[in-house]
Amino acid sequence: MRVSELQVKDIVSLIDGRKLGRITDIELDEKGNVKYFVVEPRRFFRFFGSNGEINIGMEQIKKIGEDVILVEI
């Protein structure tokens, strides 16, 4: 799966069901493995001064569906 395919999916929390945003960047380690995904909050919440980006590690991703990525945060 390509990063561009992941960037169009909404990130949804399994804990409370809220949409966290979309993937905007990836952090890689020195070997090229994914350390974490950088998620920007949805624009509406960012407009009201919500805290910045969220880092989601691979271990927090529970399911990648057609439209959403379910995470446990």
Distance bins in CASP14 RR format, pairs under 12 A and 6 or more apart:
PFRMAT RR
TARGET T0000
AUTHOR 0000-0000-0000
RMODE 2
METHOD distances of the structure
MODEL  1
1 7 0 0 0 0 0 1 0 0 0 0 0
1 8 0 0 0 0 0 1 0 0 0 0 0
1 9 0 0 0 0 0 1 0 0 0 0 0
1 23 0 0 0 0 0 1 0 0 0 0 0
1 34 0 0 0 0 0 1 0 0 0 0 0
1 61 0 0 0 0 0 1 0 0 0 0 0
1 64 1 0 0 1 0 0 0 0 0 0 0
1 65 0 0 0 0 0 1 0 0 0 0 0
1 66 0 0 0 0 0 1 0 0 0 0 0
1 69 0 0 0 0 0 1 0 0 0 0 0
2 8 0 0 0 0 0 1 0 0 0 0 0
2 9 0 0 0 0 0 1 0 0 0 0 0
2 23 0 0 0 0 0 1 0 0 0 0 0
2 26 0 0 0 0 0 1 0 0 0 0 0
3 9 0 0 0 0 0 1 0 0 0 0 0
3 22 0 0 0 0 0 1 0 0 0 0 0
3 23 1 0 0 1 0 0 0 0 0 0 0
3 24 0 0 0 0 0 1 0 0 0 0 0
3 25 0 0 0 0 1 0 0 0 0 0 0
3 26 1 0 0 1 0 0 0 0 0 0 0
3 27 0 0 0 0 0 1 0 0 0 0 0
3 28 0 0 0 0 0 1 0 0 0 0 0
3 34 0 0 0 0 1 0 0 0 0 0 0
3 37 0 0 0 0 1 0 0 0 0 0 0
3 38 0 0 0 0 0 1 0 0 0 0 0
4 22 0 0 0 0 0 1 0 0 0 0 0
4 23 0 0 0 0 1 0 0 0 0 0 0
4 24 0 0 0 0 0 1 0 0 0 0 0
4 26 0 0 0 0 0 1 0 0 0 0 0
5 22 0 0 0 0 0 1 0 0 0 0 0
5 23 0 0 0 0 1 0 0 0 0 0 0
5 64 0 0 0 0 1 0 0 0 0 0 0
5 65 0 0 0 0 0 1 0 0 0 0 0
5 66 0 0 0 0 0 1 0 0 0 0 0
5 67 0 0 0 0 0 1 0 0 0 0 0
5 69 0 0 0 0 0 1 0 0 0 0 0
6 21 0 0 0 0 0 1 0 0 0 0 0
6 22 0 0 0 0 1 0 0 0 0 0 0
6 23 1 0 1 0 0 0 0 0 0 0 0
6 24 0 0 0 0 0 1 0 0 0 0 0
6 25 0 0 0 0 0 1 0 0 0 0 0
6 26 0 0 0 0 1 0 0 0 0 0 0
6 34 0 0 0 0 0 1 0 0 0 0 0
6 37 1 0 0 1 0 0 0 0 0 0 0
6 38 0 0 0 0 0 1 0 0 0 0 0
6 39 0 0 0 0 0 1 0 0 0 0 0
6 56 0 0 0 0 0 1 0 0 0 0 0
6 58 0 0 0 0 0 1 0 0 0 0 0
6 61 0 0 0 0 1 0 0 0 0 0 0
6 64 1 0 0 1 0 0 0 0 0 0 0
6 65 0 0 0 0 0 1 0 0 0 0 0
6 66 0 0 0 0 0 1 0 0 0 0 0
6 67 0 0 0 0 0 1 0 0 0 0 0
6 68 0 0 0 0 0 1 0 0 0 0 0
6 69 1 0 0 1 0 0 0 0 0 0 0
6 71 0 0 0 0 0 1 0 0 0 0 0
7 21 0 0 0 0 0 1 0 0 0 0 0
7 22 1 0 0 1 0 0 0 0 0 0 0
7 23 1 0 1 0 0 0 0 0 0 0 0
7 24 1 0 0 1 0 0 0 0 0 0 0
7 25 0 0 0 0 1 0 0 0 0 0 0
7 26 0 0 0 0 1 0 0 0 0 0 0
7 37 0 0 0 0 1 0 0 0 0 0 0
7 38 0 0 0 0 0 1 0 0 0 0 0
7 39 0 0 0 0 0 1 0 0 0 0 0
7 40 0 0 0 0 0 1 0 0 0 0 0
7 69 0 0 0 0 0 1 0 0 0 0 0
8 21 0 0 0 0 0 1 0 0 0 0 0
8 22 1 0 0 1 0 0 0 0 0 0 0
8 23 0 0 0 0 1 0 0 0 0 0 0
8 24 0 0 0 0 0 1 0 0 0 0 0
8 64 0 0 0 0 0 1 0 0 0 0 0
8 65 0 0 0 0 0 1 0 0 0 0 0
8 66 0 0 0 0 0 1 0 0 0 0 0
8 67 0 0 0 0 1 0 0 0 0 0 0
8 68 0 0 0 0 0 1 0 0 0 0 0
8 69 0 0 0 0 0 1 0 0 0 0 0
9 19 0 0 0 0 0 1 0 0 0 0 0
9 20 0 0 0 0 0 1 0 0 0 0 0
9 21 0 0 0 0 1 0 0 0 0 0 0
9 22 1 0 0 1 0 0 0 0 0 0 0
9 23 1 0 0 1 0 0 0 0 0 0 0
9 37 0 0 0 0 0 1 0 0 0 0 0
9 39 0 0 0 0 0 1 0 0 0 0 0
9 61 0 0 0 0 0 1 0 0 0 0 0
9 63 0 0 0 0 0 1 0 0 0 0 0
9 64 1 0 0 1 0 0 0 0 0 0 0
9 65 1 0 0 1 0 0 0 0 0 0 0
9 66 0 0 0 0 1 0 0 0 0 0 0
9 67 1 0 0 1 0 0 0 0 0 0 0
9 68 1 0 1 0 0 0 0 0 0 0 0
9 69 1 0 1 0 0 0 0 0 0 0 0
9 70 0 0 0 0 1 0 0 0 0 0 0
9 71 0 0 0 0 0 1 0 0 0 0 0
10 17 0 0 0 0 0 1 0 0 0 0 0
10 18 0 0 0 0 0 1 0 0 0 0 0
10 19 1 0 1 0 0 0 0 0 0 0 0
10 20 1 0 0 1 0 0 0 0 0 0 0
10 21 1 0 0 1 0 0 0 0 0 0 0
10 22 1 0 0 1 0 0 0 0 0 0 0
10 23 0 0 0 0 1 0 0 0 0 0 0
10 39 0 0 0 0 1 0 0 0 0 0 0
10 40 0 0 0 0 0 1 0 0 0 0 0
10 41 0 0 0 0 0 1 0 0 0 0 0
10 42 0 0 0 0 1 0 0 0 0 0 0
10 64 0 0 0 0 0 1 0 0 0 0 0
10 65 0 0 0 0 0 1 0 0 0 0 0
10 66 0 0 0 0 0 1 0 0 0 0 0
10 67 1 0 0 1 0 0 0 0 0 0 0
10 68 1 0 1 0 0 0 0 0 0 0 0
10 69 1 0 0 1 0 0 0 0 0 0 0
10 70 0 0 0 0 1 0 0 0 0 0 0
10 71 0 0 0 0 0 1 0 0 0 0 0
11 17 0 0 0 0 0 1 0 0 0 0 0
11 18 0 0 0 0 1 0 0 0 0 0 0
11 19 1 0 0 1 0 0 0 0 0 0 0
11 20 1 0 1 0 0 0 0 0 0 0 0
11 21 1 0 1 0 0 0 0 0 0 0 0
11 22 1 0 0 1 0 0 0 0 0 0 0
11 23 1 0 0 1 0 0 0 0 0 0 0
11 24 0 0 0 0 0 1 0 0 0 0 0
11 37 0 0 0 0 1 0 0 0 0 0 0
11 38 0 0 0 0 0 1 0 0 0 0 0
11 39 1 0 1 0 0 0 0 0 0 0 0
11 40 0 0 0 0 1 0 0 0 0 0 0
11 41 0 0 0 0 1 0 0 0 0 0 0
11 42 0 0 0 0 1 0 0 0 0 0 0
11 53 0 0 0 0 0 1 0 0 0 0 0
11 54 1 0 0 1 0 0 0 0 0 0 0
11 55 0 0 0 0 0 1 0 0 0 0 0
11 56 1 0 0 1 0 0 0 0 0 0 0
11 57 0 0 0 0 0 1 0 0 0 0 0
11 60 0 0 0 0 1 0 0 0 0 0 0
11 61 0 0 0 0 1 0 0 0 0 0 0
11 62 0 0 0 0 0 1 0 0 0 0 0
11 63 0 0 0 0 0 1 0 0 0 0 0
11 64 0 0 0 0 0 1 0 0 0 0 0
11 65 0 0 0 0 0 1 0 0 0 0 0
11 67 0 0 0 0 0 1 0 0 0 0 0
11 68 1 0 0 1 0 0 0 0 0 0 0
11 69 1 0 1 0 0 0 0 0 0 0 0
11 70 0 0 0 0 1 0 0 0 0 0 0
11 71 1 0 1 0 0 0 0 0 0 0 0
11 72 0 0 0 0 0 1 0 0 0 0 0
11 73 0 0 0 0 1 0 0 0 0 0 0
12 18 1 0 0 1 0 0 0 0 0 0 0
12 19 1 0 1 0 0 0 0 0 0 0 0
12 20 1 0 0 1 0 0 0 0 0 0 0
12 21 0 0 0 0 1 0 0 0 0 0 0
12 22 0 0 0 0 0 1 0 0 0 0 0
12 39 0 0 0 0 0 1 0 0 0 0 0
12 42 0 0 0 0 0 1 0 0 0 0 0
12 56 0 0 0 0 0 1 0 0 0 0 0
12 61 0 0 0 0 0 1 0 0 0 0 0
12 62 0 0 0 0 0 1 0 0 0 0 0
12 63 0 0 0 0 1 0 0 0 0 0 0
12 64 0 0 0 0 0 1 0 0 0 0 0
12 65 0 0 0 0 0 1 0 0 0 0 0
12 67 0 0 0 0 1 0 0 0 0 0 0
12 68 1 0 1 0 0 0 0 0 0 0 0
12 69 1 0 0 1 0 0 0 0 0 0 0
12 70 1 0 1 0 0 0 0 0 0 0 0
12 71 1 0 0 1 0 0 0 0 0 0 0
12 72 0 0 0 0 0 1 0 0 0 0 0
12 73 0 0 0 0 0 1 0 0 0 0 0
13 19 0 0 0 0 1 0 0 0 0 0 0
13 20 1 0 1 0 0 0 0 0 0 0 0
13 21 0 0 0 0 0 1 0 0 0 0 0
13 39 0 0 0 0 0 1 0 0 0 0 0
13 41 0 0 0 0 0 1 0 0 0 0 0
13 54 0 0 0 0 1 0 0 0 0 0 0
13 56 0 0 0 0 0 1 0 0 0 0 0
13 60 0 0 0 0 1 0 0 0 0 0 0
13 61 0 0 0 0 0 1 0 0 0 0 0
13 62 0 0 0 0 0 1 0 0 0 0 0
13 68 0 0 0 0 0 1 0 0 0 0 0
13 69 0 0 0 0 0 1 0 0 0 0 0
13 70 1 0 0 1 0 0 0 0 0 0 0
13 71 1 0 0 1 0 0 0 0 0 0 0
13 72 1 0 0 1 0 0 0 0 0 0 0
13 73 1 0 1 0 0 0 0 0 0 0 0
14 20 0 0 0 0 0 1 0 0 0 0 0
14 56 0 0 0 0 0 1 0 0 0 0 0
14 60 0 0 0 0 1 0 0 0 0 0 0
14 61 0 0 0 0 0 1 0 0 0 0 0
14 62 1 0 0 1 0 0 0 0 0 0 0
14 63 0 0 0 0 1 0 0 0 0 0 0
14 68 0 0 0 0 0 1 0 0 0 0 0
14 69 0 0 0 0 0 1 0 0 0 0 0
14 70 1 0 1 0 0 0 0 0 0 0 0
14 71 1 0 0 1 0 0 0 0 0 0 0
14 72 1 0 1 0 0 0 0 0 0 0 0
14 73 0 0 0 0 1 0 0 0 0 0 0
15 60 0 0 0 0 0 1 0 0 0 0 0
15 62 0 0 0 0 0 1 0 0 0 0 0
15 70 0 0 0 0 0 1 0 0 0 0 0
15 71 0 0 0 0 1 0 0 0 0 0 0
15 72 1 0 0 1 0 0 0 0 0 0 0
15 73 1 0 0 1 0 0 0 0 0 0 0
16 71 0 0 0 0 0 1 0 0 0 0 0
16 72 0 0 0 0 0 1 0 0 0 0 0
16 73 0 0 0 0 1 0 0 0 0 0 0
17 68 0 0 0 0 0 1 0 0 0 0 0
17 70 0 0 0 0 1 0 0 0 0 0 0
17 71 0 0 0 0 0 1 0 0 0 0 0
17 72 0 0 0 0 0 1 0 0 0 0 0
17 73 0 0 0 0 0 1 0 0 0 0 0
18 41 0 0 0 0 0 1 0 0 0 0 0
18 42 0 0 0 0 1 0 0 0 0 0 0
18 44 0 0 0 0 0 1 0 0 0 0 0
18 45 0 0 0 0 1 0 0 0 0 0 0
18 50 0 0 0 0 0 1 0 0 0 0 0
18 54 0 0 0 0 0 1 0 0 0 0 0
18 68 0 0 0 0 0 1 0 0 0 0 0
18 70 0 0 0 0 0 1 0 0 0 0 0
18 71 0 0 0 0 0 1 0 0 0 0 0
18 73 0 0 0 0 1 0 0 0 0 0 0
19 39 0 0 0 0 0 1 0 0 0 0 0
19 40 0 0 0 0 0 1 0 0 0 0 0
19 41 0 0 0 0 1 0 0 0 0 0 0
19 42 1 0 0 1 0 0 0 0 0 0 0
19 43 0 0 0 0 0 1 0 0 0 0 0
19 44 0 0 0 0 0 1 0 0 0 0 0
19 45 0 0 0 0 1 0 0 0 0 0 0
19 54 0 0 0 0 0 1 0 0 0 0 0
19 67 0 0 0 0 0 1 0 0 0 0 0
19 68 0 0 0 0 1 0 0 0 0 0 0
19 69 0 0 0 0 0 1 0 0 0 0 0
19 70 0 0 0 0 0 1 0 0 0 0 0
19 71 0 0 0 0 0 1 0 0 0 0 0
20 37 0 0 0 0 0 1 0 0 0 0 0
20 38 0 0 0 0 0 1 0 0 0 0 0
20 39 1 0 1 0 0 0 0 0 0 0 0
20 40 0 0 0 0 1 0 0 0 0 0 0
20 41 1 0 0 1 0 0 0 0 0 0 0
20 42 1 0 0 1 0 0 0 0 0 0 0
20 45 0 0 0 0 1 0 0 0 0 0 0
20 46 0 0 0 0 0 1 0 0 0 0 0
20 50 0 0 0 0 0 1 0 0 0 0 0
20 51 0 0 0 0 0 1 0 0 0 0 0
20 52 0 0 0 0 0 1 0 0 0 0 0
20 53 0 0 0 0 0 1 0 0 0 0 0
20 54 1 0 1 0 0 0 0 0 0 0 0
20 55 0 0 0 0 0 1 0 0 0 0 0
20 56 0 0 0 0 1 0 0 0 0 0 0
20 60 0 0 0 0 0 1 0 0 0 0 0
20 61 0 0 0 0 0 1 0 0 0 0 0
20 68 0 0 0 0 0 1 0 0 0 0 0
20 69 0 0 0 0 1 0 0 0 0 0 0
20 70 0 0 0 0 0 1 0 0 0 0 0
20 71 1 0 0 1 0 0 0 0 0 0 0
20 72 0 0 0 0 0 1 0 0 0 0 0
20 73 1 0 0 1 0 0 0 0 0 0 0
21 37 0 0 0 0 0 1 0 0 0 0 0
21 38 0 0 0 0 0 1 0 0 0 0 0
21 39 1 0 1 0 0 0 0 0 0 0 0
21 40 1 0 0 1 0 0 0 0 0 0 0
21 41 1 0 1 0 0 0 0 0 0 0 0
21 42 1 0 1 0 0 0 0 0 0 0 0
21 43 0 0 0 0 1 0 0 0 0 0 0
21 44 0 0 0 0 0 1 0 0 0 0 0
21 45 0 0 0 0 1 0 0 0 0 0 0
21 46 0 0 0 0 1 0 0 0 0 0 0
21 50 0 0 0 0 0 1 0 0 0 0 0
21 52 0 0 0 0 0 1 0 0 0 0 0
21 53 0 0 0 0 1 0 0 0 0 0 0
21 54 1 0 0 1 0 0 0 0 0 0 0
21 56 0 0 0 0 0 1 0 0 0 0 0
21 68 0 0 0 0 0 1 0 0 0 0 0
21 69 0 0 0 0 1 0 0 0 0 0 0
21 71 0 0 0 0 0 1 0 0 0 0 0
21 73 0 0 0 0 0 1 0 0 0 0 0
22 37 0 0 0 0 1 0 0 0 0 0 0
22 38 0 0 0 0 0 1 0 0 0 0 0
22 39 1 0 0 1 0 0 0 0 0 0 0
22 40 1 0 0 1 0 0 0 0 0 0 0
22 41 0 0 0 0 1 0 0 0 0 0 0
22 42 0 0 0 0 1 0 0 0 0 0 0
22 43 0 0 0 0 0 1 0 0 0 0 0
22 46 0 0 0 0 0 1 0 0 0 0 0
22 53 0 0 0 0 0 1 0 0 0 0 0
22 54 0 0 0 0 0 1 0 0 0 0 0
22 56 0 0 0 0 0 1 0 0 0 0 0
22 67 0 0 0 0 0 1 0 0 0 0 0
22 68 0 0 0 0 0 1 0 0 0 0 0
22 69 0 0 0 0 1 0 0 0 0 0 0
23 34 0 0 0 0 0 1 0 0 0 0 0
23 36 0 0 0 0 0 1 0 0 0 0 0
23 37 1 0 1 0 0 0 0 0 0 0 0
23 38 1 0 0 1 0 0 0 0 0 0 0
23 39 1 0 1 0 0 0 0 0 0 0 0
23 40 0 0 0 0 1 0 0 0 0 0 0
23 53 0 0 0 0 0 1 0 0 0 0 0
23 54 0 0 0 0 1 0 0 0 0 0 0
23 55 0 0 0 0 0 1 0 0 0 0 0
23 56 0 0 0 0 1 0 0 0 0 0 0
23 57 0 0 0 0 0 1 0 0 0 0 0
23 61 0 0 0 0 0 1 0 0 0 0 0
23 64 0 0 0 0 0 1 0 0 0 0 0
23 68 0 0 0 0 0 1 0 0 0 0 0
23 69 1 0 0 1 0 0 0 0 0 0 0
23 71 0 0 0 0 0 1 0 0 0 0 0
24 37 0 0 0 0 1 0 0 0 0 0 0
24 38 1 0 1 0 0 0 0 0 0 0 0
24 39 1 0 0 1 0 0 0 0 0 0 0
24 40 1 0 1 0 0 0 0 0 0 0 0
24 41 0 0 0 0 0 1 0 0 0 0 0
24 42 0 0 0 0 0 1 0 0 0 0 0
24 43 0 0 0 0 0 1 0 0 0 0 0
24 46 0 0 0 0 0 1 0 0 0 0 0
24 52 0 0 0 0 0 1 0 0 0 0 0
24 53 1 0 0 1 0 0 0 0 0 0 0
24 54 0 0 0 0 0 1 0 0 0 0 0
24 55 0 0 0 0 0 1 0 0 0 0 0
24 56 0 0 0 0 0 1 0 0 0 0 0
25 34 0 0 0 0 0 1 0 0 0 0 0
25 35 0 0 0 0 0 1 0 0 0 0 0
25 36 0 0 0 0 1 0 0 0 0 0 0
25 37 1 0 0 1 0 0 0 0 0 0 0
25 38 1 1 0 0 0 0 0 0 0 0 0
25 39 0 0 0 0 1 0 0 0 0 0 0
25 40 0 0 0 0 1 0 0 0 0 0 0
25 53 0 0 0 0 1 0 0 0 0 0 0
25 54 0 0 0 0 0 1 0 0 0 0 0
25 55 0 0 0 0 1 0 0 0 0 0 0
25 56 0 0 0 0 0 1 0 0 0 0 0
26 32 0 0 0 0 1 0 0 0 0 0 0
26 33 0 0 0 0 0 1 0 0 0 0 0
26 34 1 0 1 0 0 0 0 0 0 0 0
26 35 0 0 0 0 1 0 0 0 0 0 0
26 36 1 0 0 1 0 0 0 0 0 0 0
26 37 1 0 1 0 0 0 0 0 0 0 0
26 38 1 0 0 1 0 0 0 0 0 0 0
26 39 0 0 0 0 0 1 0 0 0 0 0
26 55 0 0 0 0 0 1 0 0 0 0 0
26 56 0 0 0 0 0 1 0 0 0 0 0
26 57 0 0 0 0 0 1 0 0 0 0 0
26 58 0 0 0 0 0 1 0 0 0 0 0
27 33 0 0 0 0 0 1 0 0 0 0 0
27 34 1 0 0 1 0 0 0 0 0 0 0
27 35 1 0 1 0 0 0 0 0 0 0 0
27 36 1 0 1 0 0 0 0 0 0 0 0
27 37 1 0 0 1 0 0 0 0 0 0 0
27 38 1 0 0 1 0 0 0 0 0 0 0
27 39 0 0 0 0 0 1 0 0 0 0 0
27 53 0 0 0 0 0 1 0 0 0 0 0
27 55 1 0 0 1 0 0 0 0 0 0 0
27 56 0 0 0 0 0 1 0 0 0 0 0
27 57 0 0 0 0 1 0 0 0 0 0 0
27 58 0 0 0 0 0 1 0 0 0 0 0
28 34 1 0 0 1 0 0 0 0 0 0 0
28 35 1 0 0 1 0 0 0 0 0 0 0
28 36 0 0 0 0 1 0 0 0 0 0 0
28 37 0 0 0 0 0 1 0 0 0 0 0
28 38 0 0 0 0 0 1 0 0 0 0 0
28 58 0 0 0 0 0 1 0 0 0 0 0
29 35 1 0 1 0 0 0 0 0 0 0 0
29 36 0 0 0 0 1 0 0 0 0 0 0
29 57 0 0 0 0 0 1 0 0 0 0 0
29 58 0 0 0 0 0 1 0 0 0 0 0
33 57 0 0 0 0 0 1 0 0 0 0 0
33 58 0 0 0 0 1 0 0 0 0 0 0
34 55 0 0 0 0 0 1 0 0 0 0 0
34 56 0 0 0 0 0 1 0 0 0 0 0
34 57 1 0 0 1 0 0 0 0 0 0 0
34 58 1 0 1 0 0 0 0 0 0 0 0
34 59 0 0 0 0 0 1 0 0 0 0 0
34 60 0 0 0 0 0 1 0 0 0 0 0
34 61 0 0 0 0 1 0 0 0 0 0 0
35 55 0 0 0 0 1 0 0 0 0 0 0
35 56 0 0 0 0 0 1 0 0 0 0 0
35 57 1 0 0 1 0 0 0 0 0 0 0
35 58 0 0 0 0 1 0 0 0 0 0 0
35 59 0 0 0 0 0 1 0 0 0 0 0
35 60 0 0 0 0 0 1 0 0 0 0 0
36 53 0 0 0 0 0 1 0 0 0 0 0
36 54 0 0 0 0 1 0 0 0 0 0 0
36 55 1 0 1 0 0 0 0 0 0 0 0
36 56 1 0 1 0 0 0 0 0 0 0 0
36 57 1 0 1 0 0 0 0 0 0 0 0
36 58 1 0 0 1 0 0 0 0 0 0 0
36 59 0 0 0 0 1 0 0 0 0 0 0
36 60 0 0 0 0 1 0 0 0 0 0 0
36 61 0 0 0 0 1 0 0 0 0 0 0
36 71 0 0 0 0 0 1 0 0 0 0 0
36 73 0 0 0 0 0 1 0 0 0 0 0
37 53 0 0 0 0 1 0 0 0 0 0 0
37 54 0 0 0 0 1 0 0 0 0 0 0
37 55 1 0 0 1 0 0 0 0 0 0 0
37 56 1 0 1 0 0 0 0 0 0 0 0
37 57 1 0 0 1 0 0 0 0 0 0 0
37 58 0 0 0 0 1 0 0 0 0 0 0
37 59 0 0 0 0 0 1 0 0 0 0 0
37 60 0 0 0 0 1 0 0 0 0 0 0
37 61 1 0 0 1 0 0 0 0 0 0 0
37 64 0 0 0 0 0 1 0 0 0 0 0
37 69 0 0 0 0 1 0 0 0 0 0 0
37 71 0 0 0 0 1 0 0 0 0 0 0
37 73 0 0 0 0 0 1 0 0 0 0 0
38 52 0 0 0 0 1 0 0 0 0 0 0
38 53 1 0 1 0 0 0 0 0 0 0 0
38 54 1 0 0 1 0 0 0 0 0 0 0
38 55 1 0 0 1 0 0 0 0 0 0 0
38 56 0 0 0 0 1 0 0 0 0 0 0
38 57 0 0 0 0 0 1 0 0 0 0 0
39 45 0 0 0 0 0 1 0 0 0 0 0
39 46 0 0 0 0 0 1 0 0 0 0 0
39 50 0 0 0 0 0 1 0 0 0 0 0
39 51 0 0 0 0 0 1 0 0 0 0 0
39 52 0 0 0 0 1 0 0 0 0 0 0
39 53 1 0 0 1 0 0 0 0 0 0 0
39 54 1 0 1 0 0 0 0 0 0 0 0
39 55 1 0 0 1 0 0 0 0 0 0 0
39 56 1 0 1 0 0 0 0 0 0 0 0
39 57 0 0 0 0 0 1 0 0 0 0 0
39 60 0 0 0 0 0 1 0 0 0 0 0
39 61 0 0 0 0 0 1 0 0 0 0 0
39 69 0 0 0 0 1 0 0 0 0 0 0
39 71 0 0 0 0 1 0 0 0 0 0 0
39 73 0 0 0 0 1 0 0 0 0 0 0
40 46 1 0 0 1 0 0 0 0 0 0 0
40 50 0 0 0 0 0 1 0 0 0 0 0
40 51 0 0 0 0 0 1 0 0 0 0 0
40 52 1 0 0 1 0 0 0 0 0 0 0
40 53 1 0 1 0 0 0 0 0 0 0 0
40 54 0 0 0 0 1 0 0 0 0 0 0
40 55 0 0 0 0 0 1 0 0 0 0 0
40 56 0 0 0 0 0 1 0 0 0 0 0
41 47 0 0 0 0 1 0 0 0 0 0 0
41 48 0 0 0 0 1 0 0 0 0 0 0
41 49 0 0 0 0 1 0 0 0 0 0 0
41 50 1 0 1 0 0 0 0 0 0 0 0
41 51 1 0 0 1 0 0 0 0 0 0 0
41 52 1 0 0 1 0 0 0 0 0 0 0
41 53 1 0 0 1 0 0 0 0 0 0 0
41 54 1 0 0 1 0 0 0 0 0 0 0
42 48 0 0 0 0 0 1 0 0 0 0 0
42 50 0 0 0 0 1 0 0 0 0 0 0
42 52 0 0 0 0 0 1 0 0 0 0 0
42 54 0 0 0 0 0 1 0 0 0 0 0
43 49 0 0 0 0 0 1 0 0 0 0 0
43 50 0 0 0 0 1 0 0 0 0 0 0
44 50 0 0 0 0 1 0 0 0 0 0 0
45 51 0 0 0 0 1 0 0 0 0 0 0
45 52 0 0 0 0 1 0 0 0 0 0 0
45 54 0 0 0 0 0 1 0 0 0 0 0
46 52 1 0 0 1 0 0 0 0 0 0 0
46 53 0 0 0 0 1 0 0 0 0 0 0
46 54 0 0 0 0 0 1 0 0 0 0 0
54 60 0 0 0 0 1 0 0 0 0 0 0
54 71 0 0 0 0 1 0 0 0 0 0 0
54 73 1 0 0 1 0 0 0 0 0 0 0
55 71 0 0 0 0 0 1 0 0 0 0 0
55 73 0 0 0 0 1 0 0 0 0 0 0
56 62 0 0 0 0 0 1 0 0 0 0 0
56 64 0 0 0 0 0 1 0 0 0 0 0
56 69 0 0 0 0 1 0 0 0 0 0 0
56 70 0 0 0 0 0 1 0 0 0 0 0
56 71 1 0 1 0 0 0 0 0 0 0 0
56 72 0 0 0 0 1 0 0 0 0 0 0
56 73 1 0 0 1 0 0 0 0 0 0 0
57 69 0 0 0 0 0 1 0 0 0 0 0
57 71 0 0 0 0 1 0 0 0 0 0 0
57 72 0 0 0 0 0 1 0 0 0 0 0
57 73 0 0 0 0 1 0 0 0 0 0 0
58 64 0 0 0 0 0 1 0 0 0 0 0
58 69 0 0 0 0 0 1 0 0 0 0 0
58 71 0 0 0 0 0 1 0 0 0 0 0
58 72 0 0 0 0 0 1 0 0 0 0 0
59 71 0 0 0 0 1 0 0 0 0 0 0
59 72 0 0 0 0 1 0 0 0 0 0 0
59 73 0 0 0 0 0 1 0 0 0 0 0
60 69 0 0 0 0 1 0 0 0 0 0 0
60 70 0 0 0 0 1 0 0 0 0 0 0
60 71 1 0 1 0 0 0 0 0 0 0 0
60 72 1 0 1 0 0 0 0 0 0 0 0
60 73 1 0 1 0 0 0 0 0 0 0 0
61 68 0 0 0 0 0 1 0 0 0 0 0
61 69 1 0 0 1 0 0 0 0 0 0 0
61 70 1 0 0 1 0 0 0 0 0 0 0
61 71 1 0 1 0 0 0 0 0 0 0 0
61 72 0 0 0 0 1 0 0 0 0 0 0
61 73 0 0 0 0 0 1 0 0 0 0 0
62 68 0 0 0 0 0 1 0 0 0 0 0
62 69 0 0 0 0 1 0 0 0 0 0 0
62 70 1 0 1 0 0 0 0 0 0 0 0
62 71 1 0 0 1 0 0 0 0 0 0 0
62 72 1 0 1 0 0 0 0 0 0 0 0
62 73 0 0 0 0 0 1 0 0 0 0 0
63 69 1 0 0 1 0 0 0 0 0 0 0
63 70 1 0 1 0 0 0 0 0 0 0 0
63 71 0 0 0 0 1 0 0 0 0 0 0
63 72 0 0 0 0 1 0 0 0 0 0 0
64 70 1 0 0 1 0 0 0 0 0 0 0
64 71 0 0 0 0 1 0 0 0 0 0 0
65 71 0 0 0 0 0 1 0 0 0 0 0
END
